[in-house]
Structure formats: structure tokens, C-alpha cells
Amino acid sequence: MADEDKKDFNAMLNDSKDMPKIQTITDQKSIEKYGGNRMYFAPPIDYDRVMRQIPYGKVITVGEIREYFAKLNQADFTEPITAGIFVSIAAWASHQRSDNETPYWRTLKANGELNPKYPGGVEAQKERLKAEGHTVIQKGRTNIRYYVKDYEKALFTLT
């Protein structure tokens, strides 16, 4: 996202954009990739609500949140593009508030990867995760990425 300081992320967070909804997809490649044709769209505020549940010392992945929403809404999967965007909106909305913080740094990308699109980038997320007892490791030489080591052991299970 660009010009984050000029956007009202809390307004975006509370704009449901006609969601939640389920859409039936017909593209065979997508059906095979995601394991079905019932695609769920969760509104941005739902991602924020889930991200708020993750306690100190625990983490979750965007994929885990997507699976939770799909199961909760009898869908085959939750739409992945909006999921990533809405997680970032929740992070920036929290960053713009002076209170009522959402612990967005505990929400990781696939395989425990840190999210460079969060406020302060991976450096800020890395510091917050380390402060909660996580070990952050670097992978790659040219395309450097950061991951929470053994993140699976710290995964929070949504119920």
C-alpha cells in the first residue's frame, strides 16, 4: 500500500463492501487449486476481530484465519487476495488508533513469514515478536525474508 499516512484505515476497516458473502466460482483451475467452488468473502472487521483473539506469545497465519472463516461459513475456502489486503488494513487501522490496539504483529504470512506490509515493516514486527519470546530467522541471500522459527509450536487455534 502507498501513502498509508494519508488513508483512513479505520474507515476502511468498518466498510463491509457488501460482505460477508459466498460466491460460486466456475473456473476449473481455481476449483482444483482451492478444493471446491464455494468461495467466502469476509469483511475487513472480521479479520480484525480474529486478530484481536491471538494472545501474547502466540501467533496465527492468514491461512489459518481463512480456513476458520471457510469452516464457520460452510464454504470451501476464503478468498485469498482480499484476506491479505484486509489483514493489512486491520494492522494499519490499529497503528492509526491511539488506544484499543489490535496485536496484528502476531498474524503471519504462510510458513510463519513476517509481513513487510505492516506498519514499520518487518523490522517493527520482528521486534514485537522477539519481545514476546519468539525467535525470528532470516532466509535467503538476495531475496531476504524473515520467519518465526518453529512458529507451528506457537500457533493459536481458533474455535
SERO-4910 file (N, C-alpha, C, O; in steps of 0.05 Angstrom, whole numbers):
BEGIN
 pado doro    nc1    nc2    nc3   cac1   cac2   cac3    cc1    cc2    cc3    oc1    oc2    oc3
  Met    A     17    -24      0      0      0      0     18     25      0     40     25     11
  Ala    A      8     45    -13     23     70    -14      8     92      0    -16     91      3
  Asp    A     23    112     10     11    135     23     -6    128     48    -27    139     52
  Glu    A      4    109     63    -11    100     87    -18    122    106    -39    121    118
  Asp    A     -1    142    108     -6    164    127    -29    182    117    -39    198    133
  Lys    A    -38    179     93    -59    196     82    -86    181     81   -107    193     74
  Lys    A    -86    156     88   -111    140     87   -123    136    114   -109    136    135
  Asp    A   -150    134    115   -164    128    140   -170     98    141   -191     89    131
  Phe    A   -152     84    153   -154     55    153   -177     45    172   -188     24    167
  Asn    A   -184     61    192   -206     53    209   -233     55    194   -251     40    199
  Ala    A   -235     75    176   -259     76    159   -260     52    140   -281     40    136
  Met    A   -237     45    129   -236     21    111   -243     -4    127   -257    -22    116
  Leu    A   -233     -6    151   -238    -29    168   -268    -33    173   -277    -56    174
  Asn    A   -282    -12    175   -311    -13    181   -329    -12    157   -353    -10    159
  Asp    A   -317    -13    133   -332    -13    108   -335    -42     99   -316    -54     90
  Ser    A   -359    -53    102   -363    -82     96   -363    -89     67   -359   -112     60
  Lys    A   -367    -69     49   -366    -74     20   -384    -98     12   -376   -115     -4
  Asp    A   -408    -98     22   -428   -120     16   -418   -147     24   -426   -168     12
  Met    A   -402   -149     44   -392   -174     55   -404   -177     83   -410   -157     95
  Pro    A   -407   -201     93   -397   -226     83   -415   -236     59   -439   -230     57
  Lys    A   -402   -252     42   -417   -265     21   -403   -290     12   -379   -294     16
  Ile    A   -418   -307     -1   -407   -331    -13   -412   -329    -43   -434   -322    -52
  Gln    A   -391   -335    -58   -393   -335    -87   -387   -362    -98   -368   -375    -89
  Thr    A   -401   -371   -118   -396   -396   -131   -377   -391   -154   -384   -375   -172
  Ile    A   -354   -404   -154   -335   -400   -176   -338   -423   -196   -345   -445   -189
  Thr    A   -332   -417   -221   -334   -437   -242   -308   -443   -256   -306   -462   -272
  Asp    A   -287   -428   -250   -261   -433   -262   -249   -459   -252   -243   -461   -228
  Gln    A   -246   -478   -269   -237   -505   -261   -210   -504   -247   -206   -519   -228
  Lys    A   -191   -488   -257   -164   -487   -244   -166   -477   -216   -153   -488   -198
  Ser    A   -183   -457   -211   -187   -447   -184   -201   -468   -166   -194   -471   -143
  Ile    A   -220   -481   -177   -235   -502   -162   -215   -524   -153   -216   -533   -130
  Glu    A   -197   -532   -171   -177   -552   -165   -157   -541   -144   -149   -555   -126
  Lys    A   -148   -517   -148   -128   -505   -130   -139   -502   -102   -124   -508    -83
  Tyr    A   -164   -493    -99   -175   -488    -72   -192   -510    -61   -201   -508    -38
  Gly    A   -198   -530    -77   -213   -553    -66   -243   -550    -65   -256   -562    -48
  Gly    A   -253   -533    -82   -282   -530    -83   -290   -505    -97   -274   -489   -106
  Asn    A   -317   -501    -99   -327   -478   -114   -341   -457    -97   -350   -436   -107
  Arg    A   -343   -462    -71   -357   -442    -53   -335   -425    -40   -322   -433    -21
  Met    A   -334   -400    -50   -313   -381    -40   -326   -360    -22   -346   -347    -29
  Tyr    A   -315   -358      2   -326   -339     22   -309   -314     22   -285   -314     19
  Phe    A   -323   -291     25   -311   -265     28   -319   -255     56   -342   -250     62
  Ala    A   -299   -250     73   -303   -239    100   -298   -209     99   -280   -200     85
  Pro    A   -314   -193    113   -309   -165    114   -284   -158    130   -276   -174    146
  Pro    A   -272   -135    125   -247   -128    139   -249   -130    170   -230   -139    183
  Ile    A   -271   -121    181   -274   -121    210   -272   -149    222   -264   -152    245
  Asp    A   -280   -169    207   -279   -197    217   -250   -205    220   -243   -220    239
  Tyr    A   -232   -197    202   -204   -203    206   -193   -190    231   -178   -202    246
  Asp    A   -201   -165    236   -192   -151    260   -202   -166    285   -187   -169    304
  Arg    A   -227   -174    285   -238   -188    308   -222   -214    314   -217   -220    338
  Val    A   -215   -229    294   -200   -253    298   -171   -246    307   -161   -259    326
  Met    A   -159   -227    295   -131   -219    302   -130   -210    331   -109   -213    344
  Arg    A   -151   -199    342   -152   -190    370   -152   -213    389   -144   -210    412
  Gln    A   -160   -236    380   -162   -260    397   -134   -273    403   -132   -289    421
  Ile    A   -114   -267    387    -88   -280    390    -74   -270    414    -66   -247    415
  Pro    A    -69   -287    434    -57   -278    459    -27   -274    457    -13   -284    439
  Tyr    A    -16   -260    476     12   -256    479     27   -282    477     20   -302    489
  Gly    A     48   -282    461     65   -306    458     55   -326    437     68   -346    432
  Lys    A     32   -321    426     20   -339    406     20   -325    379     23   -300    378
  Val    A     18   -340    357     16   -329    330     -5   -344    315    -15   -365    323
  Ile    A    -12   -333    292    -31   -346    273    -23   -338    245     -9   -317    242
  Thr    A    -30   -354    226    -24   -346    198    -50   -337    185    -72   -343    193
  Val    A    -47   -321    163    -70   -312    148    -85   -337    138   -110   -337    137
  Gly    A    -70   -358    130    -83   -382    120   -100   -396    141   -122   -406    135
  Glu    A    -91   -396    166   -107   -407    188   -133   -391    192   -155   -403    196
  Ile    A   -132   -365    189   -155   -348    192   -175   -354    169   -199   -356    173
  Arg    A   -164   -357    145   -180   -363    121   -195   -390    125   -218   -392    119
  Glu    A   -180   -410    134   -192   -436    139   -215   -434    160   -236   -447    156
  Tyr    A   -210   -419    181   -230   -415    202   -256   -403    190   -278   -413    195
  Phe    A   -253   -382    174   -276   -369    162   -291   -387    144   -316   -388    144
  Ala    A   -277   -403    127   -289   -421    109   -306   -442    124   -329   -447    117
  Lys    A   -294   -454    144   -307   -474    160   -332   -462    174   -354   -475    174
  Leu    A   -329   -439    186   -350   -426    200   -374   -419    182   -397   -419    191
  Asn    A   -369   -415    157   -390   -406    138   -397   -427    117   -408   -421     96
  Gln    A   -390   -452    122   -396   -475    104   -387   -469     75   -401   -475     56
  Ala    A   -363   -457     72   -352   -452     46   -328   -470     42   -317   -482     61
  Asp    A   -319   -473     17   -296   -490     12   -270   -475     18   -250   -488     26
  Phe    A   -270   -449     15   -246   -433     21   -253   -403     23   -275   -395     14
  Thr    A   -236   -388     35   -239   -359     37   -221   -346     16   -198   -354     13
  Glu    A   -231   -326      3   -217   -313    -19   -190   -302     -9   -190   -286     10
  Pro    A   -167   -310    -21   -141   -303    -11   -131   -275    -15   -117   -264      2
  Ile    A   -138   -262    -37   -128   -235    -43   -139   -215    -23   -124   -199    -10
  Thr    A   -166   -215    -19   -178   -196      0   -168   -202     28   -166   -184     44
  Ala    A   -164   -228     34   -154   -235     61   -128   -220     67   -125   -208     89
  Gly    A   -109   -221     49    -84   -207     53    -87   -177     56    -74   -164     73
  Ile    A   -104   -166     39   -109   -137     40   -122   -129     66   -114   -110     79
  Phe    A   -142   -145     75   -157   -138     99   -141   -141    124   -145   -127    144
  Val    A   -122   -160    125   -104   -163    147    -86   -139    149    -81   -128    171
  Ser    A    -76   -129    126    -60   -104    126    -76    -80    135    -66    -63    150
  Ile    A   -101    -78    126   -119    -56    135   -122    -57    165   -121    -36    178
  Ala    A   -127    -81    176   -130    -83    205   -105    -74    220   -106    -61    241
  Ala    A    -81    -81    209    -56    -72    221    -53    -42    220    -46    -30    241
  Trp    A    -58    -30    197    -55     -1    195    -76     14    211    -71     35    222
  Ala    A   -100      3    212   -121     16    228   -113     16    258   -117     36    272
  Ser    A   -102     -6    267    -92     -7    295    -70     13    299    -70     27    319
  His    A    -52     15    280    -30     34    282    -39     63    283    -27     80    296
  Gln    A    -62     69    270    -72     96    270    -88    103    295    -93    127    300
  Arg    A    -96     83    310   -111     89    335    -92     94    358    -70     83    359
  Ser    A   -101    111    377    -84    116    400    -89     96    422    -74     94    441
  Asp    A   -111     81    420   -117     61    440   -131     38    427   -135     38    402
  Asn    A   -138     17    442   -153     -6    431   -137    -20    409   -148    -25    387
  Glu    A   -112    -26    415    -94    -38    395   -102    -66    388   -109    -82    405
  Thr    A    -99    -73    362   -101   -100    352    -73   -111    350    -56    -98    337
  Pro    A    -67   -134    362    -39   -145    361    -33   -158    334    -29   -182    332
  Tyr    A    -33   -141    314    -30   -150    286     -4   -164    281     -2   -181    263
  Trp    A     17   -157    296     44   -169    291     44   -199    297     62   -213    289
  Arg    A     23   -209    310     21   -238    315      9   -253    292      8   -278    292
  Thr    A     -1   -239    271    -12   -252    247     10   -253    226     20   -232    217
  Leu    A     17   -277    218     39   -282    200     29   -291    173      6   -299    169
  Lys    A     46   -288    153     40   -299    127     45   -329    127     51   -341    148
  Ala    A     42   -342    104     46   -371    102     74   -379    112     93   -364    108
  Asn    A     75   -402    124    101   -414    134    114   -397    155    138   -399    160
  Gly    A     98   -380    169    110   -364    191    125   -339    182    140   -328    198
  Glu    A    121   -331    157    136   -307    147    125   -281    158    100   -278    161
  Leu    A    143   -263    164    135   -236    173    124   -220    149    130   -226    126
  Asn    A    107   -200    156     93   -186    135    106   -158    131    103   -141    148
  Pro    A    119   -154    108    132   -128    103    112   -105     99    120    -81     99
  Lys    A     86   -111     96     66    -90     91     55    -79    117     38    -61    116
  Tyr    A     63    -90    140     53    -79    165     67    -53    172     89    -47    161
  Pro    A     55    -37    189     68    -12    198     97    -17    208    101    -34    225
  Gly    A    116     -2    198    144     -6    206    158    -29    193    181    -34    198
  Gly    A    143    -43    175    155    -66    160    164    -89    178    155    -91    201
  Val    A    181   -106    167    189   -130    182    205   -123    207    205   -138    226
  Glu    A    220   -101    206    236    -93    229    219    -89    254    225    -99    276
  Ala    A    197    -74    251    179    -69    274    165    -95    283    163   -100    307
  Gln    A    156   -111    264    143   -136    271    163   -155    285    156   -168    304
  Lys    A    187   -156    275    208   -172    286    213   -165    316    215   -182    333
  Glu    A    215   -139    321    220   -130    349    197   -138    367    202   -147    390
  Arg    A    172   -135    358    149   -141    375    148   -171    380    142   -180    402
  Leu    A    153   -187    360    153   -216    363    175   -226    382    171   -243    399
  Lys    A    199   -214    379    221   -221    396    214   -214    425    221   -229    444
  Ala    A    201   -192    429    194   -183    456    174   -203    469    172   -203    494
  Glu    A    160   -218    453    141   -238    463    154   -266    464    140   -286    469
  Gly    A    180   -268    460    194   -293    463    198   -309    438    209   -332    440
  His    A    191   -299    415    195   -314    390    223   -309    379    235   -288    384
  Thr    A    233   -329    365    258   -326    351    252   -321    322    237   -336    309
  Val    A    264   -300    311    260   -293    283    285   -300    268    307   -292    275
  Ile    A    282   -315    246    305   -323    229    303   -311    202    281   -304    192
  Gln    A    326   -308    189    327   -296    162    333   -319    143    349   -337    148
  Lys    A    319   -318    120    324   -337     99    329   -322     73    317   -302     67
  Gly    A    347   -333     56    352   -322     30    377   -304     31    385   -293     52
  Arg    A    389   -301      8    413   -284      6    407   -259     -9    416   -237     -2
  Thr    A    392   -261    -31    385   -238    -46    357   -229    -41    352   -205    -37
  Asn    A    339   -247    -39    311   -241    -32    307   -249     -3    296   -270      3
  Ile    A    316   -231     15    316   -237     43    288   -236     55    273   -216     50
  Arg    A    280   -256     70    254   -257     83    259   -266    112    279   -279    118
  Tyr    A    240   -259    129    242   -265    157    218   -283    166    196   -279    157
  Tyr    A    225   -302    183    205   -321    192    207   -325    222    228   -322    234
  Val    A    184   -333    235    185   -341    263    193   -370    263    180   -387    251
  Lys    A    215   -375    276    226   -402    278    206   -420    294    196   -412    315
  Asp    A    201   -443    283    182   -463    296    155   -450    303    144   -455    324
  Tyr    A    145   -433    285    120   -419    290     97   -438    296     79   -431    311
  Glu    A     99   -462    285     77   -482    289     73   -488    319     51   -493    328
  Lys    A     95   -487    334     93   -493    363     78   -470    378     68   -475    400
  Ala    A     76   -447    366     63   -424    379     36   -417    366     24   -397    373
  Leu    A     27   -434    348      2   -428    334    -22   -428    353    -25   -445    370
  Phe    A    -38   -408    350    -63   -406    366    -85   -419    350    -87   -415    326
  Thr    A   -101   -435    363   -123   -450    349   -149   -435    354   -157   -431    377
  Leu    A   -161   -427    332   -188   -414    334   -209   -435    337   -208   -457    325
  Thr    A   -228   -429    354   -250   -448    359   -277   -436    353   -298   -449    356
***
